[in-house]
Amino acid sequence: MTEKISLTIRDSKSARWTALVILSFTMFAAYMFTEIISPLKPILERSYAWDSSDFGVVASSYGLFNVFFIMLLIVGVLLDKFGIRFSTIGSVLIMIIGGAIKYIAFKGAFSTTETINVLGLWHIKEQVFYASVGYALFGVGCEYAGITVSKAIVKWFKGREMALAMGMQVAIARIGSFVPLAFGAYIAQIKGVPFWILCGVLLLVLGLGAFVYYNIMDKKLDKQVGLQNDNDSTSDEFKISDLSVIFKNRGFWLIAILCVLFYSAVFPFYKYGPDLMVNKFGVSEKWAGVLPSLVPFGTMILTPFFGSFYDKRGKGASIMILGAFLLIIVHVIFYLPFITSVVAAFFNVLLLGIAFSLVPSAMWPSVPKIIPEKQLGSAYAAIFWIQNFGLWGIPLLIGVVLDKTNPGIAAAKAAGQNITYDYQKTWIIFVVLTLVALLVAFMLKAEDKKKGYGLELPNMKK
């Protein structure tokens, strides 16, 4: 009888997995809006007279506030200080406001030809500027939601199926990436770009409802474990000084650097992969995102599988090494100019999906082995902040390099000429990122062996 009384709802398998699905739905909505214009680059060039630099500015703006206003570190502290329930609602409201601004920019409220002088240094088209501001604000909310969901999963699944749960969350969320990549260009051509963006904003509103429902479950759990406030751990209260402990941890830095390198070699592919398919492999604009959409589609299946393997068998550091190695092969194949077969592109994208399943399935569940739980929200926030340097810088760099190495192409496309970009020199950026990622993965395994973090050990307690 005593044992039954001491049980909480997280001891119920159905309850904790229900909580996971609810959390994952909002992340599905967030991932969908993240890639809402990714397959639209050829359409935007033709309809709004954008060039690759314009597209790169908007694509890179996701991480703008997170990086330069250190918003991710700020929201990480908010998460650890005020808890999961405060952070779920705050994060999704920020996403909705940012998404609405981006929708208004494409709806026609701002000029597509007039420019804005930013800080007296840079002239940006008015529409591009406001679309970037909206996307940057959305990026703050999306990353805030991401670290909140990660901490919530640790709260519900620590000592249980944690890596599998994180893998399932990623899998459900990445269906959100799959949808716009596979169908976004088709819908935008029929209904228009503003309509398609509005669909994403409305889905975020539904995500707000999902987070509200999760909060009811979270409050019940806190009552059962005897917590009197919205603090999310029975460990000591988080202090600002704990940030110095995180930043002095070499293992933290290796995971953070691996994260920024790995994600910088994958997420910008969502932005430029569809355009690569049109220009190098001859795919129709309407279906440009179909092949890149196979990456998140593959991760839906494989990430939970690799997460379950890590839970039961361990080998987290080795899994990250394998994923980084496969990513090198993928980008070398995309780089080689003589490989232009759609069939080759198809199989290469499948390989990218495998690589993209391996690293996150082991990386995120490894963080709680390195960082104490009371500092976990700030640790995830710091990793996401470092990752956002790549999410800001790499898409912008690719857009600029693409224009510089293909002078006059954007203007010719806007004039209706059937002419293609040469992506070869631009793709060297991805190849270099993956080579360095593999080196860092080996360094992380060596650090684990030295410090005994247990990255090679199973997560589940026997």
ABEGO torsion letter per residue (X at the ends): XAAAAABBAAABAAAAAAAAAAAAAAAAAAAAAAAAAAAAAAAAAAAAGBBAAAAAAAAAAAAAAAAAAGAAAAAAAAAAAAEAAAAAAAAAAAAAAAAAAAAAAAAGABBAABBBBBGGABBBBAAAAAAAAAAAAAAAAAAAAAAAAAAAAAAAABGBBAAAAAAAAAAAAAAAAAAAAAAAAAAAAAAEAAAAAAAAAAAAAAAAAAAAAAAAAAAAAAAAAGBABABABABBBBBAAAAAAAAABAAAAAAAAAAAAAAAAAAAAAAAAAAAAAAAAGBBAAAAAAAAAAAAAAAAAAAAAAAAAAAAAEGAAAAAAAAAAAAAAAAAAAABAABABAAAAAAAAAAAAAAAAAAAAAAAAAAAAABBAAAAAAAAAAAAAAAAAAAAAAAAAAAAAAAAABBGAAAAAAAGBBBBBBAAAAAAAAAAAAAAAAAAAAAAAAAAAAAGAGAABBABBX
